[in-house]
Amino acid sequence: STPLNEAILAAMDVVPQFKKDYNLQIVNTIFLTDGDSNYLHYYTDDCGICNNIRSKNVVVRDPVTCHEIVLRDHYTGIDMTQALVRLLRYRTDAHVVGFYLVGQREFGNVSTKWYKTDDDKVKAQSEFKKHRYAVVEGSGFDEYYFLRSTRDTNEEGEFIVDEGVTKRGLVSAFTKYSNNKMFSKTVLTRFIKMIS
């Protein structure tokens, strides 16, 4: 499955080191995914025994900041993702934005996991169908964008970013992508405002 939660855990060390190495005050952390993460419901205790904790209340604690988030009995992989993103934001003081590439057919299932109320789900599904994107707020991420993937369309176009890209280069790449009508100008505007 998609190792999103593992990537968020890795970012706990990578982002602060990056911030230190380049003497940065503001860092924007962006996750690009094509799926949700598996549950992180096992841990190894001091004796090396693997324990399943999914059926119990779990406290996720950052040993550096001492922030804690409680996950209730039978939490989901998305609950863990949201908790880890919140802990990442506490530790790094960075904006954390997510982009989830998802097909039109898959979005119905995805929206039931990320949107809390039926009204929110219906609204998001309508927006996604009409504008080819939807945004969920209050998910741990500053903003989490669902972008319609071209997997289930006849459209062509790729979002290409060179390694070591600057903020200007990232904005330029998004602009080229949006000029192909693959990306809503509304999303582009929101994203640029977020990282400026």
Contacts in CASP RR format, 6 or more apart in sequence:
PFRMAT RR
TARGET T0000
AUTHOR 0000-0000-0000
METHOD contacts of the structure
MODEL  1
STPLNEAILAAMDVVPQFKKDYNLQIVNTIFLTDGDSNYLHYYTDDCGIC
NNIRSKNVVVRDPVTCHEIVLRDHYTGIDMTQALVRLLRYRTDAHVVGFY
LVGQREFGNVSTKWYKTDDDKVKAQSEFKKHRYAVVEGSGFDEYYFLRST
RDTNEEGEFIVDEGVTKRGLVSAFTKYSNNKMFSKTVLTRFIKMIS
1 35 0 8 1.000
1 36 0 8 1.000
1 37 0 8 1.000
1 38 0 8 1.000
2 33 0 8 1.000
2 34 0 8 1.000
2 35 0 8 1.000
2 36 0 8 1.000
2 37 0 8 1.000
2 38 0 8 1.000
3 37 0 8 1.000
3 38 0 8 1.000
4 31 0 8 1.000
4 33 0 8 1.000
4 35 0 8 1.000
4 36 0 8 1.000
4 37 0 8 1.000
4 81 0 8 1.000
5 37 0 8 1.000
5 38 0 8 1.000
5 40 0 8 1.000
5 77 0 8 1.000
5 80 0 8 1.000
5 81 0 8 1.000
5 84 0 8 1.000
6 37 0 8 1.000
6 40 0 8 1.000
7 31 0 8 1.000
8 31 0 8 1.000
8 81 0 8 1.000
8 84 0 8 1.000
8 85 0 8 1.000
8 88 0 8 1.000
9 84 0 8 1.000
11 29 0 8 1.000
11 88 0 8 1.000
11 92 0 8 1.000
12 62 0 8 1.000
12 64 0 8 1.000
12 87 0 8 1.000
12 88 0 8 1.000
12 91 0 8 1.000
12 92 0 8 1.000
15 27 0 8 1.000
15 29 0 8 1.000
15 88 0 8 1.000
15 91 0 8 1.000
15 92 0 8 1.000
15 94 0 8 1.000
16 91 0 8 1.000
16 92 0 8 1.000
18 24 0 8 1.000
18 27 0 8 1.000
19 27 0 8 1.000
19 92 0 8 1.000
19 94 0 8 1.000
26 94 0 8 1.000
26 95 0 8 1.000
27 92 0 8 1.000
27 93 0 8 1.000
27 94 0 8 1.000
27 95 0 8 1.000
28 94 0 8 1.000
28 95 0 8 1.000
28 97 0 8 1.000
28 194 0 8 1.000
28 195 0 8 1.000
29 88 0 8 1.000
29 92 0 8 1.000
29 94 0 8 1.000
29 95 0 8 1.000
29 96 0 8 1.000
29 97 0 8 1.000
30 96 0 8 1.000
30 97 0 8 1.000
30 98 0 8 1.000
30 99 0 8 1.000
31 96 0 8 1.000
31 97 0 8 1.000
31 98 0 8 1.000
31 99 0 8 1.000
31 141 0 8 1.000
32 98 0 8 1.000
32 99 0 8 1.000
32 101 0 8 1.000
33 98 0 8 1.000
33 99 0 8 1.000
33 100 0 8 1.000
33 101 0 8 1.000
34 100 0 8 1.000
34 101 0 8 1.000
34 102 0 8 1.000
34 149 0 8 1.000
35 100 0 8 1.000
35 102 0 8 1.000
36 77 0 8 1.000
36 78 0 8 1.000
36 81 0 8 1.000
36 110 0 8 1.000
36 113 0 8 1.000
37 77 0 8 1.000
37 80 0 8 1.000
37 81 0 8 1.000
38 77 0 8 1.000
39 54 0 8 1.000
39 75 0 8 1.000
39 76 0 8 1.000
39 77 0 8 1.000
39 80 0 8 1.000
40 77 0 8 1.000
40 80 0 8 1.000
41 52 0 8 1.000
41 53 0 8 1.000
41 54 0 8 1.000
41 58 0 8 1.000
42 50 0 8 1.000
42 51 0 8 1.000
42 52 0 8 1.000
42 53 0 8 1.000
43 50 0 8 1.000
43 51 0 8 1.000
43 53 0 8 1.000
44 50 0 8 1.000
44 51 0 8 1.000
45 51 0 8 1.000
54 74 0 8 1.000
54 75 0 8 1.000
55 73 0 8 1.000
55 74 0 8 1.000
56 73 0 8 1.000
57 70 0 8 1.000
57 71 0 8 1.000
57 72 0 8 1.000
57 73 0 8 1.000
58 70 0 8 1.000
58 71 0 8 1.000
58 75 0 8 1.000
59 68 0 8 1.000
59 69 0 8 1.000
59 70 0 8 1.000
59 71 0 8 1.000
60 68 0 8 1.000
60 69 0 8 1.000
60 70 0 8 1.000
60 71 0 8 1.000
60 80 0 8 1.000
60 83 0 8 1.000
60 84 0 8 1.000
60 87 0 8 1.000
61 67 0 8 1.000
61 68 0 8 1.000
62 68 0 8 1.000
62 87 0 8 1.000
62 90 0 8 1.000
62 91 0 8 1.000
64 91 0 8 1.000
65 87 0 8 1.000
65 90 0 8 1.000
65 91 0 8 1.000
67 86 0 8 1.000
67 87 0 8 1.000
67 90 0 8 1.000
67 91 0 8 1.000
69 83 0 8 1.000
69 86 0 8 1.000
69 87 0 8 1.000
71 79 0 8 1.000
71 80 0 8 1.000
71 83 0 8 1.000
72 79 0 8 1.000
76 113 0 8 1.000
78 113 0 8 1.000
78 114 0 8 1.000
82 139 0 8 1.000
82 140 0 8 1.000
85 96 0 8 1.000
85 139 0 8 1.000
85 140 0 8 1.000
85 141 0 8 1.000
86 140 0 8 1.000
88 94 0 8 1.000
88 96 0 8 1.000
89 96 0 8 1.000
89 140 0 8 1.000
89 142 0 8 1.000
95 142 0 8 1.000
95 194 0 8 1.000
95 195 0 8 1.000
96 140 0 8 1.000
96 141 0 8 1.000
96 142 0 8 1.000
97 141 0 8 1.000
97 142 0 8 1.000
97 143 0 8 1.000
97 144 0 8 1.000
97 145 0 8 1.000
97 191 0 8 1.000
97 194 0 8 1.000
97 195 0 8 1.000
98 141 0 8 1.000
98 143 0 8 1.000
98 144 0 8 1.000
98 145 0 8 1.000
99 145 0 8 1.000
99 147 0 8 1.000
100 110 0 8 1.000
100 144 0 8 1.000
100 145 0 8 1.000
100 146 0 8 1.000
100 147 0 8 1.000
101 147 0 8 1.000
101 148 0 8 1.000
101 149 0 8 1.000
102 110 0 8 1.000
102 146 0 8 1.000
102 147 0 8 1.000
102 148 0 8 1.000
102 149 0 8 1.000
103 148 0 8 1.000
103 149 0 8 1.000
103 151 0 8 1.000
103 152 0 8 1.000
104 128 0 8 1.000
104 129 0 8 1.000
104 148 0 8 1.000
104 152 0 8 1.000
104 153 0 8 1.000
105 152 0 8 1.000
107 125 0 8 1.000
107 128 0 8 1.000
107 134 0 8 1.000
107 146 0 8 1.000
107 148 0 8 1.000
108 121 0 8 1.000
108 125 0 8 1.000
110 146 0 8 1.000
111 121 0 8 1.000
111 124 0 8 1.000
111 125 0 8 1.000
111 128 0 8 1.000
111 134 0 8 1.000
111 146 0 8 1.000
112 121 0 8 1.000
114 124 0 8 1.000
114 136 0 8 1.000
114 139 0 8 1.000
114 144 0 8 1.000
114 146 0 8 1.000
115 121 0 8 1.000
115 124 0 8 1.000
115 136 0 8 1.000
124 134 0 8 1.000
124 136 0 8 1.000
124 146 0 8 1.000
125 134 0 8 1.000
127 133 0 8 1.000
127 134 0 8 1.000
128 134 0 8 1.000
128 146 0 8 1.000
128 148 0 8 1.000
131 184 0 8 1.000
131 186 0 8 1.000
132 147 0 8 1.000
132 148 0 8 1.000
132 184 0 8 1.000
133 145 0 8 1.000
133 146 0 8 1.000
133 147 0 8 1.000
133 148 0 8 1.000
133 183 0 8 1.000
133 184 0 8 1.000
133 186 0 8 1.000
133 187 0 8 1.000
134 145 0 8 1.000
134 146 0 8 1.000
135 143 0 8 1.000
135 144 0 8 1.000
135 145 0 8 1.000
135 146 0 8 1.000
135 187 0 8 1.000
135 190 0 8 1.000
136 143 0 8 1.000
136 144 0 8 1.000
136 146 0 8 1.000
137 143 0 8 1.000
137 144 0 8 1.000
142 194 0 8 1.000
143 190 0 8 1.000
143 191 0 8 1.000
143 194 0 8 1.000
145 187 0 8 1.000
145 191 0 8 1.000
147 183 0 8 1.000
147 187 0 8 1.000
150 156 0 8 1.000
150 157 0 8 1.000
150 182 0 8 1.000
155 181 0 8 1.000
155 182 0 8 1.000
157 177 0 8 1.000
157 180 0 8 1.000
157 182 0 8 1.000
159 173 0 8 1.000
159 174 0 8 1.000
159 177 0 8 1.000
159 182 0 8 1.000
159 183 0 8 1.000
160 173 0 8 1.000
161 169 0 8 1.000
161 170 0 8 1.000
161 173 0 8 1.000
162 169 0 8 1.000
165 173 0 8 1.000
167 195 0 8 1.000
170 195 0 8 1.000
171 192 0 8 1.000
174 183 0 8 1.000
174 188 0 8 1.000
174 191 0 8 1.000
174 192 0 8 1.000
175 188 0 8 1.000
177 183 0 8 1.000
178 184 0 8 1.000
178 185 0 8 1.000
178 187 0 8 1.000
178 188 0 8 1.000
END
